[in-house]
Amino acid sequence: MDLAGSESAKRLHGKARLTEGSFINRSLLTLGMVIRKLAQGRGQEHAPYRDSRLTRLLTPALGGNARAAVICCLTPAAGFADHSRETLKFAQRCSRVTNYAVVNETALPKAVLLRR
């Protein structure tokens, strides 16, 4: 899933684009909150998966029985230093999230045949 960063209101023209940008920003904010809660460790606070569609879609990858990879892109341009710093903070929080992926196995070989 390509999130492509937050949307600036300066670059958005028109009411529809502004509304879309606000939804993107809200989803990214919620994703950041979920990652922050998961990075604190299990049993801490409730992660607000239901607060946006994005986090609902990513629930199995973030806190479930799955392996996930997060790729963060940076730019060396001085004008984007703040964005790059925040991206690095986000990547650091993501690296602290631990998932325990386990292969789901069926107890009986006949059960696999019955599902077909």
BELCORCOR-V665023 format. One record per run of one state. SS is the DSSP state (helix for helix, strand for strand, loop for the rest). FROM is the first residue (numbers start at 1). TO is the last residue. If there is no record, write none. Layout:
BEGIN
ss: {SS | SS}
from: {FROM | FROM}
to: {TO | TO}
END
This chain:
BEGIN
ss: {loop | helix | loop | helix | loop | helix | loop | helix | loop | helix | loop}
from: {1 | 15 | 40 | 49 | 52 | 53 | 64 | 78 | 96 | 109 | 116}
to: {14 | 39 | 48 | 51 | 52 | 63 | 77 | 95 | 108 | 115 | 116}
END
